[in-house]
């Protein structure tokens, strides 16, 4: 369980940062196209962060300690 804490913490920080950027897209006065584009980009980054976290947790639970075993 201790090995899952660091990836979860880093992913949590990234998600909080991306949510902050997402909110900033709508707070500042910019064209709607930029707002929509920014929202799509940051939502995609949040989704990728969650996907990578889930994959890393699966790797840790399967006993693979590092990613270097794949290469």
PyMOL Python script that loads the backbone (N, CA, C, O; Angstrom):
from pymol import cmd

cmd.read_pdbstr("""\
ATOM      1  N   UNK A   1       0.823  -1.202   0.000  1.00  0.00           N
ATOM      2  CA  UNK A   1       0.000   0.000   0.000  1.00  0.00           C
ATOM      3  C   UNK A   1       0.865   1.263   0.000  1.00  0.00           C
ATOM      4  O   UNK A   1       0.476   2.286  -0.563  1.00  0.00           O
ATOM      5  N   UNK A   2       2.052   1.185   0.640  1.00  0.00           N
ATOM      6  CA  UNK A   2       2.914   2.359   0.697  1.00  0.00           C
ATOM      7  C   UNK A   2       3.410   2.768  -0.684  1.00  0.00           C
ATOM      8  O   UNK A   2       3.679   3.946  -0.923  1.00  0.00           O
ATOM      9  N   UNK A   3       3.532   1.806  -1.593  1.00  0.00           N
ATOM     10  CA  UNK A   3       4.053   2.099  -2.921  1.00  0.00           C
ATOM     11  C   UNK A   3       3.028   2.817  -3.789  1.00  0.00           C
ATOM     12  O   UNK A   3       3.390   3.419  -4.801  1.00  0.00           O
ATOM     13  N   UNK A   4       1.764   2.765  -3.412  1.00  0.00           N
ATOM     14  CA  UNK A   4       0.706   3.415  -4.177  1.00  0.00           C
ATOM     15  C   UNK A   4       0.559   4.888  -3.780  1.00  0.00           C
ATOM     16  O   UNK A   4      -0.002   5.683  -4.534  1.00  0.00           O
ATOM     17  N   UNK A   5       1.054   5.243  -2.617  1.00  0.00           N
ATOM     18  CA  UNK A   5       0.861   6.603  -2.102  1.00  0.00           C
ATOM     19  C   UNK A   5       1.522   7.652  -2.996  1.00  0.00           C
ATOM     20  O   UNK A   5       0.891   8.658  -3.320  1.00  0.00           O
ATOM     21  N   UNK A   6       2.762   7.445  -3.399  1.00  0.00           N
ATOM     22  CA  UNK A   6       3.477   8.448  -4.203  1.00  0.00           C
ATOM     23  C   UNK A   6       2.809   8.678  -5.568  1.00  0.00           C
ATOM     24  O   UNK A   6       2.567   9.829  -5.930  1.00  0.00           O
ATOM     25  N   UNK A   7       2.505   7.619  -6.338  1.00  0.00           N
ATOM     26  CA  UNK A   7       1.825   7.882  -7.618  1.00  0.00           C
ATOM     27  C   UNK A   7       0.466   8.548  -7.435  1.00  0.00           C
ATOM     28  O   UNK A   7       0.091   9.411  -8.229  1.00  0.00           O
ATOM     29  N   UNK A   8      -0.272   8.160  -6.403  1.00  0.00           N
ATOM     30  CA  UNK A   8      -1.580   8.765  -6.160  1.00  0.00           C
ATOM     31  C   UNK A   8      -1.428  10.239  -5.772  1.00  0.00           C
ATOM     32  O   UNK A   8      -2.232  11.077  -6.180  1.00  0.00           O
ATOM     33  N   UNK A   9      -0.411  10.547  -4.993  1.00  0.00           N
ATOM     34  CA  UNK A   9      -0.178  11.930  -4.584  1.00  0.00           C
ATOM     35  C   UNK A   9       0.181  12.801  -5.789  1.00  0.00           C
ATOM     36  O   UNK A   9      -0.359  13.894  -5.959  1.00  0.00           O
ATOM     37  N   UNK A  10       1.087  12.309  -6.614  1.00  0.00           N
ATOM     38  CA  UNK A  10       1.496  13.066  -7.804  1.00  0.00           C
ATOM     39  C   UNK A  10       0.320  13.244  -8.761  1.00  0.00           C
ATOM     40  O   UNK A  10       0.111  14.333  -9.295  1.00  0.00           O
ATOM     41  N   UNK A  11      -0.442  12.180  -8.976  1.00  0.00           N
ATOM     42  CA  UNK A  11      -1.613  12.281  -9.856  1.00  0.00           C
ATOM     43  C   UNK A  11      -2.628  13.259  -9.269  1.00  0.00           C
ATOM     44  O   UNK A  11      -3.248  14.023 -10.009  1.00  0.00           O
ATOM     45  N   UNK A  12      -2.802  13.243  -7.960  1.00  0.00           N
ATOM     46  CA  UNK A  12      -3.714  14.181  -7.310  1.00  0.00           C
ATOM     47  C   UNK A  12      -3.273  15.618  -7.502  1.00  0.00           C
ATOM     48  O   UNK A  12      -4.095  16.495  -7.769  1.00  0.00           O
ATOM     49  N   UNK A  13      -1.970  15.864  -7.368  1.00  0.00           N
ATOM     50  CA  UNK A  13      -1.454  17.215  -7.596  1.00  0.00           C
ATOM     51  C   UNK A  13      -1.682  17.665  -9.038  1.00  0.00           C
ATOM     52  O   UNK A  13      -2.091  18.799  -9.289  1.00  0.00           O
ATOM     53  N   UNK A  14      -1.412  16.767  -9.977  1.00  0.00           N
ATOM     54  CA  UNK A  14      -1.642  17.103 -11.384  1.00  0.00           C
ATOM     55  C   UNK A  14      -3.103  17.412 -11.656  1.00  0.00           C
ATOM     56  O   UNK A  14      -3.420  18.371 -12.360  1.00  0.00           O
ATOM     57  N   UNK A  15      -3.989  16.604 -11.102  1.00  0.00           N
ATOM     58  CA  UNK A  15      -5.419  16.803 -11.327  1.00  0.00           C
ATOM     59  C   UNK A  15      -5.883  18.126 -10.732  1.00  0.00           C
ATOM     60  O   UNK A  15      -6.669  18.846 -11.348  1.00  0.00           O
ATOM     61  N   UNK A  16      -5.401  18.446  -9.542  1.00  0.00           N
ATOM     62  CA  UNK A  16      -5.757  19.734  -8.927  1.00  0.00           C
ATOM     63  C   UNK A  16      -5.236  20.892  -9.776  1.00  0.00           C
ATOM     64  O   UNK A  16      -5.934  21.888  -9.967  1.00  0.00           O
ATOM     65  N   UNK A  17      -4.024  20.762 -10.280  1.00  0.00           N
ATOM     66  CA  UNK A  17      -3.458  21.804 -11.149  1.00  0.00           C
ATOM     67  C   UNK A  17      -4.295  21.953 -12.417  1.00  0.00           C
ATOM     68  O   UNK A  17      -4.626  23.068 -12.818  1.00  0.00           O
ATOM     69  N   UNK A  18      -4.636  20.826 -13.048  1.00  0.00           N
ATOM     70  CA  UNK A  18      -5.427  20.887 -14.276  1.00  0.00           C
ATOM     71  C   UNK A  18      -6.821  21.455 -14.028  1.00  0.00           C
ATOM     72  O   UNK A  18      -7.349  22.176 -14.874  1.00  0.00           O
ATOM     73  N   UNK A  19      -7.420  21.145 -12.893  1.00  0.00           N
ATOM     74  CA  UNK A  19      -8.729  21.713 -12.556  1.00  0.00           C
ATOM     75  C   UNK A  19      -8.606  23.224 -12.367  1.00  0.00           C
ATOM     76  O   UNK A  19      -9.480  23.980 -12.792  1.00  0.00           O
ATOM     77  N   UNK A  20      -7.522  23.660 -11.731  1.00  0.00           N
ATOM     78  CA  UNK A  20      -7.286  25.093 -11.575  1.00  0.00           C
ATOM     79  C   UNK A  20      -7.150  25.789 -12.913  1.00  0.00           C
ATOM     80  O   UNK A  20      -7.684  26.881 -13.111  1.00  0.00           O
ATOM     81  N   UNK A  21      -6.441  25.162 -13.826  1.00  0.00           N
ATOM     82  CA  UNK A  21      -6.293  25.729 -15.161  1.00  0.00           C
ATOM     83  C   UNK A  21      -7.627  25.731 -15.905  1.00  0.00           C
ATOM     84  O   UNK A  21      -7.930  26.662 -16.651  1.00  0.00           O
ATOM     85  N   UNK A  22      -8.417  24.687 -15.695  1.00  0.00           N
ATOM     86  CA  UNK A  22      -9.736  24.600 -16.315  1.00  0.00           C
ATOM     87  C   UNK A  22     -10.641  25.723 -15.824  1.00  0.00           C
ATOM     88  O   UNK A  22     -11.354  26.344 -16.613  1.00  0.00           O
ATOM     89  N   UNK A  23     -10.611  25.979 -14.532  1.00  0.00           N
ATOM     90  CA  UNK A  23     -11.406  27.071 -13.971  1.00  0.00           C
ATOM     91  C   UNK A  23     -10.912  28.410 -14.511  1.00  0.00           C
ATOM     92  O   UNK A  23     -11.712  29.298 -14.805  1.00  0.00           O
ATOM     93  N   UNK A  24      -9.599  28.552 -14.639  1.00  0.00           N
ATOM     94  CA  UNK A  24      -9.040  29.804 -15.155  1.00  0.00           C
ATOM     95  C   UNK A  24      -9.485  30.067 -16.589  1.00  0.00           C
ATOM     96  O   UNK A  24      -9.609  31.220 -17.002  1.00  0.00           O
ATOM     97  N   UNK A  25      -9.722  29.003 -17.344  1.00  0.00           N
ATOM     98  CA  UNK A  25     -10.212  29.186 -18.723  1.00  0.00           C
ATOM     99  C   UNK A  25     -11.539  29.935 -18.746  1.00  0.00           C
ATOM    100  O   UNK A  25     -11.818  30.691 -19.676  1.00  0.00           O
ATOM    101  N   UNK A  26     -12.346  29.723 -17.726  1.00  0.00           N
ATOM    102  CA  UNK A  26     -13.684  30.327 -17.723  1.00  0.00           C
ATOM    103  C   UNK A  26     -13.757  31.613 -16.910  1.00  0.00           C
ATOM    104  O   UNK A  26     -14.726  32.363 -17.026  1.00  0.00           O
ATOM    105  N   UNK A  27     -12.752  31.872 -16.096  1.00  0.00           N
ATOM    106  CA  UNK A  27     -12.766  33.080 -15.277  1.00  0.00           C
ATOM    107  C   UNK A  27     -12.328  34.295 -16.100  1.00  0.00           C
ATOM    108  O   UNK A  27     -12.922  35.369 -16.006  1.00  0.00           O
ATOM    109  N   UNK A  28     -11.296  34.112 -16.895  1.00  0.00           N
ATOM    110  CA  UNK A  28     -10.759  35.233 -17.674  1.00  0.00           C
ATOM    111  C   UNK A  28     -11.580  35.455 -18.933  1.00  0.00           C
ATOM    112  O   UNK A  28     -12.188  34.534 -19.478  1.00  0.00           O
ATOM    113  N   UNK A  29     -11.579  36.681 -19.366  1.00  0.00           N
ATOM    114  CA  UNK A  29     -12.355  37.068 -20.544  1.00  0.00           C
ATOM    115  C   UNK A  29     -11.553  36.755 -21.809  1.00  0.00           C
ATOM    116  O   UNK A  29     -10.692  37.527 -22.231  1.00  0.00           O
ATOM    117  N   UNK A  30     -11.857  35.618 -22.388  1.00  0.00           N
ATOM    118  CA  UNK A  30     -11.241  35.191 -23.645  1.00  0.00           C
ATOM    119  C   UNK A  30     -12.350  34.720 -24.579  1.00  0.00           C
ATOM    120  O   UNK A  30     -13.463  34.457 -24.125  1.00  0.00           O
ATOM    121  N   UNK A  31     -12.067  34.612 -25.859  1.00  0.00           N
ATOM    122  CA  UNK A  31     -13.102  34.138 -26.793  1.00  0.00           C
ATOM    123  C   UNK A  31     -13.597  32.734 -26.432  1.00  0.00           C
ATOM    124  O   UNK A  31     -12.868  31.927 -25.855  1.00  0.00           O
ATOM    125  N   UNK A  32     -14.846  32.471 -26.786  1.00  0.00           N
ATOM    126  CA  UNK A  32     -15.449  31.186 -26.442  1.00  0.00           C
ATOM    127  C   UNK A  32     -14.701  30.007 -27.050  1.00  0.00           C
ATOM    128  O   UNK A  32     -14.614  28.943 -26.436  1.00  0.00           O
ATOM    129  N   UNK A  33     -14.160  30.187 -28.254  1.00  0.00           N
ATOM    130  CA  UNK A  33     -13.407  29.114 -28.887  1.00  0.00           C
ATOM    131  C   UNK A  33     -12.217  28.705 -28.021  1.00  0.00           C
ATOM    132  O   UNK A  33     -11.937  27.516 -27.864  1.00  0.00           O
ATOM    133  N   UNK A  34     -11.526  29.683 -27.466  1.00  0.00           N
ATOM    134  CA  UNK A  34     -10.369  29.411 -26.600  1.00  0.00           C
ATOM    135  C   UNK A  34     -10.828  28.717 -25.317  1.00  0.00           C
ATOM    136  O   UNK A  34     -10.155  27.809 -24.830  1.00  0.00           O
ATOM    137  N   UNK A  35     -11.955  29.135 -24.775  1.00  0.00           N
ATOM    138  CA  UNK A  35     -12.480  28.500 -23.564  1.00  0.00           C
ATOM    139  C   UNK A  35     -12.797  27.031 -23.815  1.00  0.00           C
ATOM    140  O   UNK A  35     -12.444  26.165 -23.014  1.00  0.00           O
ATOM    141  N   UNK A  36     -13.461  26.760 -24.925  1.00  0.00           N
ATOM    142  CA  UNK A  36     -13.832  25.380 -25.242  1.00  0.00           C
ATOM    143  C   UNK A  36     -12.581  24.541 -25.506  1.00  0.00           C
ATOM    144  O   UNK A  36     -12.472  23.414 -25.022  1.00  0.00           O
ATOM    145  N   UNK A  37     -11.648  25.086 -26.268  1.00  0.00           N
ATOM    146  CA  UNK A  37     -10.404  24.375 -26.554  1.00  0.00           C
ATOM    147  C   UNK A  37      -9.626  24.092 -25.274  1.00  0.00           C
ATOM    148  O   UNK A  37      -9.120  22.986 -25.081  1.00  0.00           O
ATOM    149  N   UNK A  38      -9.533  25.085 -24.407  1.00  0.00           N
ATOM    150  CA  UNK A  38      -8.849  24.891 -23.128  1.00  0.00           C
ATOM    151  C   UNK A  38      -9.533  23.842 -22.272  1.00  0.00           C
ATOM    152  O   UNK A  38      -8.871  23.012 -21.648  1.00  0.00           O
ATOM    153  N   UNK A  39     -10.859  23.877 -22.243  1.00  0.00           N
ATOM    154  CA  UNK A  39     -11.607  22.899 -21.453  1.00  0.00           C
ATOM    155  C   UNK A  39     -11.373  21.491 -21.974  1.00  0.00           C
ATOM    156  O   UNK A  39     -11.174  20.566 -21.187  1.00  0.00           O
ATOM    157  N   UNK A  40     -11.394  21.318 -23.285  1.00  0.00           N
ATOM    158  CA  UNK A  40     -11.179  19.991 -23.872  1.00  0.00           C
ATOM    159  C   UNK A  40      -9.768  19.496 -23.560  1.00  0.00           C
ATOM    160  O   UNK A  40      -9.580  18.337 -23.191  1.00  0.00           O
ATOM    161  N   UNK A  41      -8.793  20.366 -23.707  1.00  0.00           N
ATOM    162  CA  UNK A  41      -7.408  19.965 -23.443  1.00  0.00           C
ATOM    163  C   UNK A  41      -7.219  19.562 -21.991  1.00  0.00           C
ATOM    164  O   UNK A  41      -6.632  18.516 -21.712  1.00  0.00           O
ATOM    165  N   UNK A  42      -7.708  20.376 -21.062  1.00  0.00           N
ATOM    166  CA  UNK A  42      -7.485  20.061 -19.652  1.00  0.00           C
ATOM    167  C   UNK A  42      -8.308  18.866 -19.191  1.00  0.00           C
ATOM    168  O   UNK A  42      -7.858  18.108 -18.331  1.00  0.00           O
ATOM    169  N   UNK A  43      -9.502  18.681 -19.742  1.00  0.00           N
ATOM    170  CA  UNK A  43     -10.272  17.478 -19.415  1.00  0.00           C
ATOM    171  C   UNK A  43      -9.573  16.235 -19.952  1.00  0.00           C
ATOM    172  O   UNK A  43      -9.592  15.188 -19.304  1.00  0.00           O
ATOM    173  N   UNK A  44      -8.964  16.334 -21.117  1.00  0.00           N
ATOM    174  CA  UNK A  44      -8.207  15.208 -21.659  1.00  0.00           C
ATOM    175  C   UNK A  44      -6.988  14.894 -20.789  1.00  0.00           C
ATOM    176  O   UNK A  44      -6.681  13.727 -20.544  1.00  0.00           O
ATOM    177  N   UNK A  45      -6.306  15.920 -20.332  1.00  0.00           N
ATOM    178  CA  UNK A  45      -5.151  15.710 -19.463  1.00  0.00           C
ATOM    179  C   UNK A  45      -5.549  15.085 -18.128  1.00  0.00           C
ATOM    180  O   UNK A  45      -4.819  14.253 -17.589  1.00  0.00           O
ATOM    181  N   UNK A  46      -6.694  15.480 -17.600  1.00  0.00           N
ATOM    182  CA  UNK A  46      -7.192  14.870 -16.363  1.00  0.00           C
ATOM    183  C   UNK A  46      -7.495  13.398 -16.603  1.00  0.00           C
ATOM    184  O   UNK A  46      -7.147  12.547 -15.783  1.00  0.00           O
ATOM    185  N   UNK A  47      -8.145  13.094 -17.731  1.00  0.00           N
ATOM    186  CA  UNK A  47      -8.456  11.707 -18.061  1.00  0.00           C
ATOM    187  C   UNK A  47      -7.213  10.858 -18.223  1.00  0.00           C
ATOM    188  O   UNK A  47      -7.170   9.725 -17.744  1.00  0.00           O
ATOM    189  N   UNK A  48      -6.202  11.387 -18.891  1.00  0.00           N
ATOM    190  CA  UNK A  48      -4.947  10.652 -19.072  1.00  0.00           C
ATOM    191  C   UNK A  48      -4.254  10.436 -17.737  1.00  0.00           C
ATOM    192  O   UNK A  48      -3.703   9.362 -17.496  1.00  0.00           O
ATOM    193  N   UNK A  49      -4.270  11.430 -16.871  1.00  0.00           N
ATOM    194  CA  UNK A  49      -3.649  11.281 -15.550  1.00  0.00           C
ATOM    195  C   UNK A  49      -4.310  10.171 -14.744  1.00  0.00           C
ATOM    196  O   UNK A  49      -3.630   9.381 -14.090  1.00  0.00           O
ATOM    197  N   UNK A  50      -5.627  10.114 -14.792  1.00  0.00           N
ATOM    198  CA  UNK A  50      -6.354   9.069 -14.075  1.00  0.00           C
ATOM    199  C   UNK A  50      -6.055   7.702 -14.685  1.00  0.00           C
ATOM    200  O   UNK A  50      -5.858   6.731 -13.954  1.00  0.00           O
ATOM    201  N   UNK A  51      -6.019   7.615 -16.013  1.00  0.00           N
ATOM    202  CA  UNK A  51      -5.721   6.355 -16.683  1.00  0.00           C
ATOM    203  C   UNK A  51      -4.324   5.856 -16.313  1.00  0.00           C
ATOM    204  O   UNK A  51      -4.149   4.675 -16.013  1.00  0.00           O
ATOM    205  N   UNK A  52      -3.332   6.745 -16.332  1.00  0.00           N
ATOM    206  CA  UNK A  52      -1.960   6.360 -16.003  1.00  0.00           C
ATOM    207  C   UNK A  52      -1.870   5.926 -14.536  1.00  0.00           C
ATOM    208  O   UNK A  52      -1.152   4.979 -14.218  1.00  0.00           O
ATOM    209  N   UNK A  53      -2.585   6.602 -13.651  1.00  0.00           N
ATOM    210  CA  UNK A  53      -2.586   6.210 -12.246  1.00  0.00           C
ATOM    211  C   UNK A  53      -3.167   4.813 -12.077  1.00  0.00           C
ATOM    212  O   UNK A  53      -2.612   4.004 -11.334  1.00  0.00           O
ATOM    213  N   UNK A  54      -4.261   4.520 -12.746  1.00  0.00           N
ATOM    214  CA  UNK A  54      -4.872   3.196 -12.649  1.00  0.00           C
ATOM    215  C   UNK A  54      -3.921   2.127 -13.188  1.00  0.00           C
ATOM    216  O   UNK A  54      -3.787   1.059 -12.590  1.00  0.00           O
ATOM    217  N   UNK A  55      -3.267   2.407 -14.306  1.00  0.00           N
ATOM    218  CA  UNK A  55      -2.307   1.455 -14.872  1.00  0.00           C
ATOM    219  C   UNK A  55      -1.143   1.223 -13.912  1.00  0.00           C
ATOM    220  O   UNK A  55      -0.698   0.088 -13.743  1.00  0.00           O
ATOM    221  N   UNK A  56      -0.653   2.276 -13.290  1.00  0.00           N
ATOM    222  CA  UNK A  56       0.476   2.145 -12.342  1.00  0.00           C
ATOM    223  C   UNK A  56       0.064   1.332 -11.119  1.00  0.00           C
ATOM    224  O   UNK A  56       0.844   0.516 -10.629  1.00  0.00           O
ATOM    225  N   UNK A  57      -1.136   1.545 -10.629  1.00  0.00           N
ATOM    226  CA  UNK A  57      -1.617   0.766  -9.483  1.00  0.00           C
ATOM    227  C   UNK A  57      -1.716  -0.707  -9.857  1.00  0.00           C
ATOM    228  O   UNK A  57      -1.373  -1.573  -9.052  1.00  0.00           O
ATOM    229  N   UNK A  58      -2.182  -1.000 -11.070  1.00  0.00           N
ATOM    230  CA  UNK A  58      -2.238  -2.398 -11.524  1.00  0.00           C
ATOM    231  C   UNK A  58      -0.850  -3.009 -11.578  1.00  0.00           C
ATOM    232  O   UNK A  58      -0.662  -4.160 -11.183  1.00  0.00           O
ATOM    233  N   UNK A  59       0.136  -2.242 -12.068  1.00  0.00           N
ATOM    234  CA  UNK A  59       1.510  -2.732 -12.134  1.00  0.00           C
ATOM    235  C   UNK A  59       2.054  -3.018 -10.741  1.00  0.00           C
ATOM    236  O   UNK A  59       2.703  -4.041 -10.525  1.00  0.00           O
ATOM    237  N   UNK A  60       1.797  -2.131  -9.808  1.00  0.00           N
ATOM    238  CA  UNK A  60       2.294  -2.321  -8.453  1.00  0.00           C
ATOM    239  C   UNK A  60       1.654  -3.546  -7.821  1.00  0.00           C
ATOM    240  O   UNK A  60       2.338  -4.333  -7.165  1.00  0.00           O
ATOM    241  N   UNK A  61       0.365  -3.716  -8.007  1.00  0.00           N
ATOM    242  CA  UNK A  61      -0.330  -4.866  -7.424  1.00  0.00           C
ATOM    243  C   UNK A  61       0.094  -6.187  -8.059  1.00  0.00           C
ATOM    244  O   UNK A  61       0.047  -7.228  -7.404  1.00  0.00           O
ATOM    245  N   UNK A  62       0.507  -6.157  -9.325  1.00  0.00           N
ATOM    246  CA  UNK A  62       0.927  -7.387  -9.983  1.00  0.00           C
ATOM    247  C   UNK A  62       2.351  -7.768  -9.607  1.00  0.00           C
ATOM    248  O   UNK A  62       2.815  -8.850  -9.964  1.00  0.00           O
ATOM    249  N   UNK A  63       3.043  -6.903  -8.899  1.00  0.00           N
ATOM    250  CA  UNK A  63       4.381  -7.213  -8.421  1.00  0.00           C
ATOM    251  C   UNK A  63       5.480  -6.591  -9.268  1.00  0.00           C
ATOM    252  O   UNK A  63       6.658  -6.756  -8.953  1.00  0.00           O
ATOM    253  N   UNK A  64       5.135  -5.896 -10.308  1.00  0.00           N
ATOM    254  CA  UNK A  64       6.161  -5.244 -11.129  1.00  0.00           C
ATOM    255  C   UNK A  64       6.488  -3.900 -10.486  1.00  0.00           C
ATOM    256  O   UNK A  64       5.678  -2.974 -10.492  1.00  0.00           O
ATOM    257  N   UNK A  65       7.673  -3.821  -9.941  1.00  0.00           N
ATOM    258  CA  UNK A  65       8.057  -2.642  -9.154  1.00  0.00           C
ATOM    259  C   UNK A  65       8.380  -1.425 -10.013  1.00  0.00           C
ATOM    260  O   UNK A  65       8.080  -0.295  -9.627  1.00  0.00           O
ATOM    261  N   UNK A  66       8.986  -1.647 -11.167  1.00  0.00           N
ATOM    262  CA  UNK A  66       9.336  -0.507 -12.011  1.00  0.00           C
ATOM    263  C   UNK A  66       8.892  -0.770 -13.444  1.00  0.00           C
ATOM    264  O   UNK A  66       8.602  -1.907 -13.819  1.00  0.00           O
ATOM    265  N   UNK A  67       8.845   0.269 -14.221  1.00  0.00           N
ATOM    266  CA  UNK A  67       8.399   0.166 -15.608  1.00  0.00           C
ATOM    267  C   UNK A  67       9.492  -0.359 -16.530  1.00  0.00           C
ATOM    268  O   UNK A  67       9.221  -0.678 -17.687  1.00  0.00           O
ATOM    269  N   UNK A  68      10.710  -0.453 -16.038  1.00  0.00           N
ATOM    270  CA  UNK A  68      11.824  -0.850 -16.882  1.00  0.00           C
ATOM    271  C   UNK A  68      11.743  -2.303 -17.319  1.00  0.00           C
ATOM    272  O   UNK A  68      12.411  -2.697 -18.275  1.00  0.00           O
ATOM    273  N   UNK A  69      10.933  -3.106 -16.632  1.00  0.00           N
ATOM    274  CA  UNK A  69      10.788  -4.506 -16.993  1.00  0.00           C
ATOM    275  C   UNK A  69      10.123  -4.693 -18.349  1.00  0.00           C
ATOM    276  O   UNK A  69      10.224  -5.770 -18.938  1.00  0.00           O
ATOM    277  N   UNK A  70       9.455  -3.682 -18.847  1.00  0.00           N
ATOM    278  CA  UNK A  70       8.773  -3.773 -20.134  1.00  0.00           C
ATOM    279  C   UNK A  70       9.714  -3.556 -21.309  1.00  0.00           C
ATOM    280  O   UNK A  70       9.376  -3.896 -22.443  1.00  0.00           O
ATOM    281  N   UNK A  71      10.881  -2.997 -21.052  1.00  0.00           N
ATOM    282  CA  UNK A  71      11.765  -2.599 -22.156  1.00  0.00           C
ATOM    283  C   UNK A  71      12.962  -3.500 -22.289  1.00  0.00           C
ATOM    284  O   UNK A  71      13.796  -3.293 -23.170  1.00  0.00           O
TER     285      UNK A  71
END
""", "prot")
cmd.dss("prot")
cmd.show_as("cartoon", "prot")
cmd.util.cbc("prot")
cmd.orient("prot")
